[in-house]
Amino acid sequence: MYLVVIAWMYVVLMMAVAEATNANGTVLGAIVTFFLYGLMPLALVIYLMGTPQRRRRIKAREAEEQAVAMRTGSAQPDTGGHSTGAAEDPGVAPVGKEPR
């Protein structure tokens, strides 16, 4: 994969140099060529090609965390944010109910 990246950057660099040294070309045109034909598409391709590897790393990390939790016998606490059903303060009425 890196060979393709290096080759594409070489081609784009040569395009930018040709743009800058041409009689009708400008340095600004060379910079725009380098960014629009080189860096931006290449960054997108590298990001998309790295997606499966990122997914594998995330799954491996989650499996390792789960294995550690199973070995130690301590699971992560419930952080779902849902009510446990028990009223924490008896003086506070539940939502939608009138206090007594």
VEXLUM-93957 format. One record per atom (N, C-alpha, C, CB): residue number from 1; atom name; x, y, z; residue in three letters. Coordinates in Angstrom, 3 decimals. Each point is the difference from the previous one (the first is absolute). Glycine has a CB too. Example, Ala and Ser with C-alpha at 12.3 -4.5 7.8 and 13.67 -1.06 7.14 Angstrom:
2
SITE pos site     east    north       up code
SITE   1    N   13.190   -5.690    7.800  ALA
SITE   1   CA   -0.890    1.190    0.000  ALA
SITE   1    C    0.900    1.200    0.000  ALA
SITE   1   CB   -1.892   -1.173    1.246  ALA
SITE   2    N    1.542    2.223   -1.966  SER
SITE   2   CA    0.820    1.190    0.060  SER
SITE   2    C   -0.770    1.090    0.730  SER
SITE   2   CB    1.184   -0.628   -2.145  SER
***
This chain:
100
SITE pos site     east    north       up code
SITE   1    N    0.826   -1.183    0.000  MET
SITE   1   CA   -0.826    1.183    0.000  MET
SITE   1    C    0.875    1.252    0.000  MET
SITE   1   CB   -1.817   -1.257    1.206  MET
SITE   2    N    2.900    1.227   -0.441  TYR
SITE   2   CA    0.841    1.192    0.091  TYR
SITE   2    C    0.705    0.304   -1.309  TYR
SITE   2   CB    0.318   -0.470    2.409  TYR
SITE   3    N   -0.058   -0.557   -3.209  LEU
SITE   3   CA    0.629    0.218   -1.292  LEU
SITE   3    C   -0.909    0.817   -0.907  LEU
SITE   3   CB    1.258   -2.152    0.247  LEU
SITE   4    N   -2.547    1.856   -0.219  VAL
SITE   4   CA   -0.972    0.758   -0.801  VAL
SITE   4    C   -0.070    1.445    0.494  VAL
SITE   4   CB   -1.337   -2.108   -0.426  VAL
SITE   5    N    1.372    2.298    1.719  VAL
SITE   5   CA   -0.053    1.348    0.578  VAL
SITE   5    C    1.225    0.807   -0.428  VAL
SITE   5   CB   -1.309   -0.878    1.974  VAL
SITE   6    N    2.472    0.275   -1.864  ILE
SITE   6   CA    1.231    0.703   -0.379  ILE
SITE   6    C    0.001    0.311   -1.499  ILE
SITE   6   CB    1.243   -1.155    1.871  ILE
SITE   7    N   -1.666    0.204   -2.684  ALA
SITE   7   CA   -0.025    0.223   -1.450  ALA
SITE   7    C   -0.976    1.107   -0.369  ALA
SITE   7   CB    0.603   -2.398   -0.367  ALA
SITE   8    N   -1.779    2.401    0.995  TRP
SITE   8   CA   -0.989    1.042   -0.320  TRP
SITE   8    C    0.508    1.382    0.424  TRP
SITE   8   CB   -1.861   -1.687    0.270  TRP
SITE   9    N    2.486    1.762    0.877  MET
SITE   9   CA    0.544    1.287    0.441  MET
SITE   9    C    1.103    0.481   -0.944  MET
SITE   9   CB   -0.558   -0.594    2.379  MET
SITE  10    N    1.356   -0.325   -2.910  TYR
SITE  10   CA    1.038    0.375   -0.968  TYR
SITE  10    C   -0.633    0.565   -1.265  TYR
SITE  10   CB    1.521   -1.781    0.918  TYR
SITE  11    N   -2.555    1.109   -1.417  VAL
SITE  11   CA   -0.681    0.477   -1.208  VAL
SITE  11    C   -0.600    1.378    0.232  VAL
SITE  11   CB   -0.498   -2.365   -0.664  VAL
SITE  12    N   -0.155    2.562    1.783  VAL
SITE  12   CA   -0.631    1.290    0.297  VAL
SITE  12    C    1.061    1.080    0.196  VAL
SITE  12   CB   -1.953   -1.188    1.060  VAL
SITE  13    N    3.053    0.852   -0.424  LEU
SITE  13   CA    1.077    0.964    0.162  LEU
SITE  13    C    0.552    0.433   -1.361  LEU
SITE  13   CB    0.566   -1.025    2.227  LEU
SITE  14    N   -0.398    0.075   -3.133  MET
SITE  14   CA    0.477    0.343   -1.342  MET
SITE  14    C   -1.016    0.852   -0.750  MET
SITE  14   CB    1.318   -2.120   -0.047  MET
SITE  15    N   -2.611    1.846    0.244  MET
SITE  15   CA   -1.040    0.840   -0.614  MET
SITE  15    C    0.083    1.424    0.543  MET
SITE  15   CB   -1.493   -2.015   -0.281  MET
SITE  16    N    1.706    2.153    1.576  ALA
SITE  16   CA    0.087    1.329    0.609  ALA
SITE  16    C    1.244    0.736   -0.488  ALA
SITE  16   CB   -1.228   -0.846    2.025  ALA
SITE  17    N    2.346    0.140   -2.163  VAL
SITE  17   CA    1.228    0.634   -0.504  VAL
SITE  17    C   -0.203    0.441   -1.446  VAL
SITE  17   CB    1.415   -1.414    1.551  VAL
SITE  18    N   -2.061    0.584   -2.347  ALA
SITE  18   CA   -0.262    0.374   -1.392  ALA
SITE  18    C   -0.919    1.213   -0.061  ALA
SITE  18   CB    0.295   -2.393   -0.711  ALA
SITE  19    N   -1.264    2.447    1.600  GLU
SITE  19   CA   -0.908    1.157    0.044  GLU
SITE  19    C    0.760    1.262    0.375  GLU
SITE  19   CB   -1.908   -1.504    0.627  GLU
SITE  20    N    2.797    1.412    0.340  ALA
SITE  20   CA    0.725    1.185    0.470  ALA
SITE  20    C    1.021    0.491   -1.018  ALA
SITE  20   CB   -0.323   -0.792    2.332  ALA
SITE  21    N    0.949   -0.122   -3.078  THR
SITE  21   CA    1.063    0.409   -0.926  THR
SITE  21    C   -0.507    0.261   -1.409  THR
SITE  21   CB    1.579   -1.316    1.362  THR
SITE  22    N   -2.822    1.049   -1.635  ASN
SITE  22   CA   -0.566    0.254   -1.325  ASN
SITE  22    C   -0.082    1.507   -0.230  ASN
SITE  22   CB   -1.325   -2.166    0.086  ASN
SITE  23    N    1.391    2.573   -1.348  ALA
SITE  23   CA   -0.059    1.428   -0.324  ALA
SITE  23    C   -1.342    0.606    0.402  ALA
SITE  23   CB    1.585   -0.390   -1.901  ALA
SITE  24    N   -2.649   -0.373    1.805  ASN
SITE  24   CA   -1.334    0.501    0.365  ASN
SITE  24    C   -0.397   -0.404    1.425  ASN
SITE  24   CB   -0.649   -0.116   -2.418  ASN
SITE  25    N    1.490   -0.643    3.116  GLY
SITE  25   CA   -0.342   -0.486    1.326  GLY
SITE  25    C    0.398    0.972    1.092  GLY
SITE  25   CB    0.254   -2.299   -0.848  GLY
SITE  26    N   -0.792    2.069    2.021  THR
SITE  26   CA    0.309    0.834    1.161  THR
SITE  26    C    0.322   -0.899    1.188  THR
SITE  26   CB   -1.507    1.854   -0.851  THR
SITE  27    N    2.139   -1.262    1.834  VAL
SITE  27   CA    0.299   -0.747    1.225  VAL
SITE  27    C   -1.297   -0.309    0.748  VAL
SITE  27   CB    2.272    1.109    0.161  VAL
SITE  28    N   -3.211   -0.191   -0.177  LEU
SITE  28   CA   -1.293   -0.242    0.634  LEU
SITE  28    C   -0.702   -1.181   -0.662  LEU
SITE  28   CB   -0.183    2.440    0.590  LEU
SITE  29    N    0.249   -2.516   -1.906  GLY
SITE  29   CA   -0.582   -1.138   -0.712  GLY
SITE  29    C    0.681   -1.302    0.383  GLY
SITE  29   CB   -0.586    1.512   -1.886  GLY
SITE  30    N    1.894   -1.470    2.103  ALA
SITE  30   CA    0.736   -1.195    0.412  ALA
SITE  30    C   -0.426   -0.444    1.395  ALA
SITE  30   CB    1.941    0.706   -1.427  ALA
SITE  31    N   -2.136    0.251    2.322  ILE
SITE  31   CA   -0.427   -0.326    1.363  ILE
SITE  31    C   -1.402   -0.600   -0.014  ILE
SITE  31   CB    1.438    1.856    0.913  ILE
SITE  32    N   -2.324   -1.258   -1.691  VAL
SITE  32   CA   -1.367   -0.518   -0.105  VAL
SITE  32    C    0.018   -1.396   -0.602  VAL
SITE  32   CB   -0.899    2.337   -0.250  VAL
SITE  33    N    1.707   -2.542   -0.780  THR
SITE  33   CA    0.127   -1.325   -0.616  THR
SITE  33    C    0.483   -1.015    1.023  THR
SITE  33   CB    0.482    1.059   -2.222  THR
SITE  34    N    0.520   -0.704    2.993  PHE
SITE  34   CA    0.554   -0.927    0.985  PHE
SITE  34    C   -1.043   -0.384    1.048  PHE
SITE  34   CB    2.267    1.003   -0.369  PHE
SITE  35    N   -3.031   -0.031    0.843  PHE
SITE  35   CA   -0.992   -0.303    1.029  PHE
SITE  35    C   -1.218   -0.728   -0.559  PHE
SITE  35   CB    0.777    2.002    1.240  PHE
SITE  36    N   -1.297   -1.537   -2.383  LEU
SITE  36   CA   -1.233   -0.582   -0.528  LEU
SITE  36    C    0.211   -1.349   -0.671  LEU
SITE  36   CB   -0.837    2.295   -0.306  LEU
SITE  37    N    1.977   -2.502   -0.339  TYR
SITE  37   CA    0.263   -1.288   -0.643  TYR
SITE  37    C    0.815   -0.931    0.879  TYR
SITE  37   CB   -0.096    1.144   -2.187  TYR
SITE  38    N    0.751   -0.617    3.180  GLY
SITE  38   CA    0.900   -0.823    0.794  GLY
SITE  38    C   -0.447   -0.254    1.414  GLY
SITE  38   CB    1.761    0.871   -1.380  GLY
SITE  39    N   -1.642    0.120    2.229  LEU
SITE  39   CA   -0.203   -0.215    1.434  LEU
SITE  39    C   -1.433   -0.359    0.375  LEU
SITE  39   CB    1.840    1.583    0.373  LEU
SITE  40    N   -2.799   -0.838   -0.893  MET
SITE  40   CA   -1.385   -0.251    0.419  MET
SITE  40    C   -0.511   -1.378   -0.440  MET
SITE  40   CB   -0.400    2.460   -0.121  MET
SITE  41    N    0.510   -2.833   -1.163  PRO
SITE  41   CA   -0.473   -1.348   -0.375  PRO
SITE  41    C    0.807   -1.112    0.665  PRO
SITE  41   CB   -0.747    0.941   -2.177  PRO
SITE  42    N    2.027   -0.728    2.336  LEU
SITE  42   CA    0.836   -1.015    0.614  LEU
SITE  42    C   -0.358   -0.196    1.475  LEU
SITE  42   CB    1.830    0.571   -1.617  LEU
SITE  43    N   -2.122    0.517    2.311  ALA
SITE  43   CA   -0.423   -0.111    1.396  ALA
SITE  43    C   -1.308   -0.779    0.107  ALA
SITE  43   CB    1.148    2.175    0.521  ALA
SITE  44    N   -2.071   -1.931   -1.434  LEU
SITE  44   CA   -1.275   -0.717    0.001  LEU
SITE  44    C    0.217   -1.485   -0.273  LEU
SITE  44   CB   -1.174    2.084   -0.772  LEU
SITE  45    N    2.003   -2.415   -0.196  VAL
SITE  45   CA    0.256   -1.399   -0.338  VAL
SITE  45    C    0.687   -0.717    1.162  VAL
SITE  45   CB    0.176    0.618   -2.435  VAL
SITE  46    N    0.799    0.015    3.049  ILE
SITE  46   CA    0.701   -0.617    1.132  ILE
SITE  46    C   -0.962   -0.231    1.160  ILE
SITE  46   CB    2.147    1.113   -0.703  ILE
SITE  47    N   -3.026   -0.145    0.967  TYR
SITE  47   CA   -0.972   -0.146    1.081  TYR
SITE  47    C   -0.949   -1.170   -0.289  TYR
SITE  47   CB    0.149    2.481    0.476  TYR
SITE  48    N   -0.651   -2.555   -1.696  LEU
SITE  48   CA   -0.937   -1.070   -0.336  LEU
SITE  48    C    0.675   -1.368   -0.002  LEU
SITE  48   CB   -1.305    1.634   -1.355  LEU
SITE  49    N    2.548   -1.700    0.919  MET
SITE  49   CA    0.702   -1.282   -0.017  MET
SITE  49    C    0.396   -0.445    1.406  MET
SITE  49   CB    0.843    0.537   -2.289  MET
SITE  50    N   -0.761    0.372    3.230  GLY
SITE  50   CA    0.357   -0.344    1.368  GLY
SITE  50    C   -1.186   -0.388    0.861  GLY
SITE  50   CB    1.895    1.527   -0.231  GLY
SITE  51    N   -3.112   -1.420   -0.293  THR
SITE  51   CA   -1.193   -0.297    0.788  THR
SITE  51    C   -0.036   -1.438    0.516  THR
SITE  51   CB   -1.192    1.704   -1.340  THR
SITE  52    N    1.451   -2.720    0.518  PRO
SITE  52   CA   -0.034   -1.371    0.550  PRO
SITE  52    C    1.015   -0.218    1.127  PRO
SITE  52   CB   -0.753   -0.792   -2.239  PRO
SITE  53    N    1.919    1.385    2.119  GLN
SITE  53   CA    1.007   -0.158    1.041  GLN
SITE  53    C   -0.453    0.670    1.295  GLN
SITE  53   CB    1.794   -0.086   -1.756  GLN
SITE  54    N   -2.414    1.264    1.656  ARG
SITE  54   CA   -0.508    0.670    1.201  ARG
SITE  54    C   -1.082   -0.845    0.662  ARG
SITE  54   CB    0.530    2.245   -1.010  ARG
SITE  55    N   -1.414   -2.838    0.210  ARG
SITE  55   CA   -1.061   -0.842    0.560  ARG
SITE  55    C    0.585   -1.209    0.724  ARG
SITE  55   CB   -1.544    0.746   -1.832  ARG
SITE  56    N    2.560   -1.378    1.235  ARG
SITE  56   CA    0.628   -1.154    0.649  ARG
SITE  56    C    0.634    0.394    1.322  ARG
SITE  56   CB    0.419   -1.017   -2.238  ARG
SITE  57    N    0.235    2.191    2.273  ARG
SITE  57   CA    0.619    0.444    1.255  ARG
SITE  57    C   -1.044    0.254    1.067  ARG
SITE  57   CB    1.869    1.010   -1.292  ARG
SITE  58    N   -2.992   -0.401    0.924  ILE
SITE  58   CA   -1.064    0.290    0.969  ILE
SITE  58    C   -0.584   -1.307    0.544  ILE
SITE  58   CB   -0.535    2.172   -1.196  ILE
SITE  59    N    0.266   -3.136    0.305  LYS
SITE  59   CA   -0.555   -1.278    0.445  LYS
SITE  59    C    0.979   -0.745    0.897  LYS
SITE  59   CB   -1.349   -0.123   -2.099  LYS
SITE  60    N    2.626    0.165    1.751  ALA
SITE  60   CA    1.009   -0.676    0.823  ALA
SITE  60    C    0.090    0.647    1.371  ALA
SITE  60   CB    1.284   -0.617   -2.059  ALA
SITE  61    N   -1.335    1.947    2.124  ARG
SITE  61   CA    0.058    0.695    1.288  ARG
SITE  61    C   -1.222   -0.332    0.848  ARG
SITE  61   CB    1.323    1.853   -1.060  ARG
SITE  62    N   -2.515   -1.891    0.422  GLU
SITE  62   CA   -1.212   -0.335    0.748  GLU
SITE  62    C    0.041   -1.438    0.497  GLU
SITE  62   CB   -1.282    1.657   -1.364  GLU
SITE  63    N    1.790   -2.573    0.542  ALA
SITE  63   CA    0.099   -1.398    0.425  ALA
SITE  63    C    0.977   -0.138    1.159  ALA
SITE  63   CB   -0.540   -0.756   -2.333  ALA
SITE  64    N    1.638    1.509    2.277  GLU
SITE  64   CA    0.975   -0.047    1.095  GLU
SITE  64    C   -0.603    0.551    1.289  GLU
SITE  64   CB    1.869    0.241   -1.662  GLU
SITE  65    N   -2.602    0.865    1.564  GLU
SITE  65   CA   -0.641    0.565    1.191  GLU
SITE  65    C   -1.021   -0.967    0.578  GLU
SITE  65   CB    0.348    2.305   -0.910  GLU
SITE  66    N   -1.083   -2.978    0.031  GLN
SITE  66   CA   -0.993   -0.951    0.471  GLN
SITE  66    C    0.677   -1.202    0.653  GLN
SITE  66   CB   -1.576    0.748   -1.809  GLN
SITE  67    N    2.688   -1.205    1.243  ALA
SITE  67   CA    0.717   -1.125    0.587  ALA
SITE  67    C    0.562    0.363    1.369  ALA
SITE  67   CB    0.564   -0.819   -2.297  ALA
SITE  68    N   -0.056    2.025    2.438  VAL
SITE  68   CA    0.530    0.440    1.294  VAL
SITE  68    C   -1.133    0.081    1.020  VAL
SITE  68   CB    1.844    1.294   -1.152  VAL
SITE  69    N   -2.992   -0.784    0.723  ALA
SITE  69   CA   -1.146    0.100    0.907  ALA
SITE  69    C   -0.483   -1.381    0.425  ALA
SITE  69   CB   -0.662    2.157   -1.089  ALA
SITE  70    N    0.699   -3.117    0.189  MET
SITE  70   CA   -0.439   -1.361    0.335  MET
SITE  70    C    0.990   -0.675    0.951  MET
SITE  70   CB   -1.152   -0.171   -2.232  MET
SITE  71    N    2.451    0.421    2.049  ARG
SITE  71   CA    1.012   -0.605    0.869  ARG
SITE  71    C   -0.071    0.562    1.411  ARG
SITE  71   CB    1.465   -0.342   -1.987  ARG
SITE  72    N   -1.627    1.647    2.095  THR
SITE  72   CA   -0.012    0.617    1.323  THR
SITE  72    C   -1.354   -0.118    0.664  THR
SITE  72   CB    1.749    1.571   -0.760  THR
SITE  73    N   -2.780   -1.872   -0.025  GLY
SITE  73   CA   -1.326   -0.150    0.574  GLY
SITE  73    C   -0.693    1.325    0.254  GLY
SITE  73   CB    0.780   -2.090    1.020  GLY
SITE  74    N   -0.187    3.167   -1.445  SER
SITE  74   CA   -0.627    1.298    0.197  SER
SITE  74    C   -0.448    0.539   -1.341  SER
SITE  74   CB    1.411    0.450    2.036  SER
SITE  75    N   -2.678   -0.274   -2.165  ALA
SITE  75   CA   -0.544    0.561   -1.233  ALA
SITE  75    C   -0.104    1.514    0.146  ALA
SITE  75   CB   -1.286   -2.136   -0.479  ALA
SITE  76    N    1.163    2.786   -0.625  GLN
SITE  76   CA   -0.152    1.452    0.015  GLN
SITE  76    C   -1.358    0.352    0.607  GLN
SITE  76   CB    1.495    0.240   -2.043  GLN
SITE  77    N   -1.579    0.837    2.806  PRO
SITE  77   CA   -1.296    0.400    0.562  PRO
SITE  77    C   -0.933    0.483   -1.104  PRO
SITE  77   CB    1.116    0.623    2.167  PRO
SITE  78    N   -2.397   -0.738   -1.883  ASP
SITE  78   CA   -0.993    0.449   -0.957  ASP
SITE  78    C    0.018    1.521   -0.056  ASP
SITE  78   CB   -1.426   -2.046    0.426  ASP
SITE  79    N    1.775    2.577   -1.581  THR
SITE  79   CA    0.041    1.459   -0.163  THR
SITE  79    C   -1.015    0.428   -1.036  THR
SITE  79   CB    2.427    0.047    0.629  THR
SITE  80    N   -3.513   -0.785   -0.724  GLY
SITE  80   CA   -1.008    0.300   -1.000  GLY
SITE  80    C   -0.783    1.261    0.290  GLY
SITE  80   CB   -0.151   -2.398   -0.412  GLY
SITE  81    N    0.125    2.851    1.641  GLY
SITE  81   CA   -0.706    1.219    0.341  GLY
SITE  81    C   -1.482   -0.214    0.261  GLY
SITE  81   CB    1.655    1.208   -1.349  GLY
SITE  82    N   -2.092   -2.466    1.362  HIS
SITE  82   CA   -1.407   -0.267    0.251  HIS
SITE  82    C   -0.254   -0.106    1.498  HIS
SITE  82   CB   -0.189   -1.180   -2.213  HIS
SITE  83    N   -1.028    1.440    2.591  SER
SITE  83   CA   -0.375   -0.075    1.405  SER
SITE  83    C   -0.010   -1.447    0.465  SER
SITE  83   CB   -1.361    2.093   -0.234  SER
SITE  84    N    1.718   -2.296    1.489  THR
SITE  84   CA   -0.017   -1.345    0.564  THR
SITE  84    C   -1.398   -0.397    0.456  THR
SITE  84   CB    2.371    0.303    0.711  THR
SITE  85    N   -3.288    0.628   -0.695  GLY
SITE  85   CA   -1.358   -0.288    0.427  GLY
SITE  85    C   -0.244    0.388    1.440  GLY
SITE  85   CB   -0.056   -1.841   -1.627  GLY
SITE  86    N    1.075    1.958    2.425  ALA
SITE  86   CA   -0.146    0.380    1.398  ALA
SITE  86    C    0.094    1.515    0.112  ALA
SITE  86   CB    0.982   -2.205    0.772  ALA
SITE  87    N   -1.863    2.767    0.030  ALA
SITE  87   CA    0.028    1.442    0.204  ALA
SITE  87    C    1.166    0.344    0.911  ALA
SITE  87   CB   -2.506    0.165   -0.312  ALA
SITE  88    N    3.351    0.732   -0.119  GLU
SITE  88   CA    1.158    0.373    0.812  GLU
SITE  88    C   -0.392    0.932    1.128  GLU
SITE  88   CB    1.458   -0.278   -1.992  GLU
SITE  89    N   -2.398    1.170    1.740  ASP
SITE  89   CA   -0.442    0.949    1.012  ASP
SITE  89    C   -1.517   -0.139    0.123  ASP
SITE  89   CB    1.936    1.617   -0.490  ASP
SITE  90    N   -2.419   -2.099    1.621  PRO
SITE  90   CA   -1.449   -0.214    0.116  PRO
SITE  90    C   -0.799    1.296   -0.076  PRO
SITE  90   CB    0.486   -1.999    1.376  PRO
SITE  91    N    0.135    3.143   -1.179  GLY
SITE  91   CA   -0.730    1.263   -0.054  GLY
SITE  91    C   -0.205    0.519   -1.407  GLY
SITE  91   CB    0.920    0.510    2.206  GLY
SITE  92    N   -0.277   -1.131   -3.179  VAL
SITE  92   CA   -0.115    0.441   -1.389  VAL
SITE  92    C   -0.958   -0.919   -0.721  VAL
SITE  92   CB    2.340    0.940    0.015  VAL
SITE  93    N   -3.360   -0.355   -0.618  ALA
SITE  93   CA   -0.994   -0.805   -0.708  ALA
SITE  93    C    0.552   -0.397   -1.386  ALA
SITE  93   CB   -1.900    1.185    1.245  ALA
SITE  94    N    1.553   -2.385   -1.721  PRO
SITE  94   CA    0.394   -0.395   -1.323  PRO
SITE  94    C   -0.620    0.928   -1.047  PRO
SITE  94   CB    0.223   -2.373    0.790  PRO
SITE  95    N    0.332    2.354   -1.976  VAL
SITE  95   CA   -0.484    0.867   -1.050  VAL
SITE  95    C   -1.430   -0.354   -0.340  VAL
SITE  95   CB    2.317    0.259   -0.895  VAL
SITE  96    N   -3.178    0.741    0.794  GLY
SITE  96   CA   -1.386   -0.213   -0.362  GLY
SITE  96    C   -0.908   -0.340    1.177  GLY
SITE  96   CB    0.830   -0.741   -2.182  GLY
SITE  97    N   -0.306    0.672    3.381  LYS
SITE  97   CA   -0.822   -0.341    1.172  LYS
SITE  97    C   -0.046    1.194    0.936  LYS
SITE  97   CB    0.606   -2.451   -0.196  LYS
SITE  98    N   -1.683    2.571    0.888  GLU
SITE  98   CA   -0.167    1.076    0.983  GLU
SITE  98    C    0.609   -0.438    1.329  GLU
SITE  98   CB   -2.118    0.808   -1.150  GLU
SITE  99    N    2.810    0.120    1.837  PRO
SITE  99   CA    0.493   -0.382    1.329  PRO
SITE  99    C   -1.145   -0.151    0.974  PRO
SITE  99   CB    2.143    1.183   -0.447  PRO
SITE 100    N   -1.993   -2.003    1.460  ARG
SITE 100   CA   -1.093   -0.247    0.972  ARG
SITE 100    C   -0.068    1.073    1.037  ARG
SITE 100   CB    0.241   -2.416   -0.353  ARG
***
